[in-house]
Structure formats: structure tokens, C-alpha cells
Amino acid sequence: MIRSSKAIWSGSGKEGKGHLTSTSGVLKDTPYSFMTRFISEDGKAGTNPEELIAAAHAGCFTMKLSFLLGNAGFTPDELDCTSEVKLGPVAGGTGVVGIHLVLKAKVPGIGKEQFDGCAEDAKVNCPISQLLKSVPITLNAELV
């Protein structure tokens, strides 16, 4: 399986602009720029790579967790996950220095210990976590 997206950029790093398009069409000429990455975080002017990584990670993690819970005999009513991708100084400039997953889950009948085990397994083993394992990934998982 191969998934793809396309980026087109014009201009300098600070003053230039780009557009992202995905094969599925979810992103279609979606704007991104220095401004949308480092200054305007409300999303009105466009997106940024870190936001897209956060979305991919939250989506992958919750799907993996749903499969793990299903294998353990539980069906979640809801898995509400926020992925926070943190930028900071790294050798050579700025980079991703950590990711924090915040999960609030409604899973009827499961005990905390079993839930925590499944959540930790998903954090470590979802494909996007595997891709991102060069940075610390932390998890705050709560049954609600």
C-alpha cells in the first residue's frame, strides 16, 4: 500500500507560500506558509506540517487502540485523542522535540490496568508512532 500527497512551494522560506494536495482530496490546494507554521496558529490561513503529523498520529493511535481493545473483547464508545507535536531547538535549527498524546476514553466494562496496557501498546506500536520514535512520545490516558 502506498499513500501520497503533493506539495508545491513558491518563493523564499519566510515570504513564500505553498499548497498541499492529497490523493484522497481531503487536502486540495490547502495553503501553508511560514505564517501558518510559526505565527498564525488558528488555522484560518492554512495548515502546517506539525498539525498534519499530529492529526495522522491521533488518527493512527486511536485506530490501533480500537483494534487492541477489540482483540481484548471490548468495543469503545469513544476514543477522544489530542496529539500535541512540540517544536523546539535541535542541532541545526528547529525541529520536533516531542509528542504528547492526551486520551479520554469511554470503554464499557474494561478495568484501568487492562485499558492502560492497551493504550501503551497502541502508543508504542501504531505505525505512525513507529515512524516517529526518534522523539519522545508521552501519553496521558484516562477512562471517563
Buried (B, 14 or more C-beta within 10 A) or exposed (E): EEEEEEEEEEEEEEEEBBBBBBEEEEBEEBEBBBBBBEEBEEEEBBBBBBBBBBBBBBBBBBBBBBEBBEEBEBEBEEBBBEBBBBBEEEEEEEEBEBBBBBBBBEBEEBEEEBBBEBBBBBBEEBEBBEEBEEEEBEBEBEBE
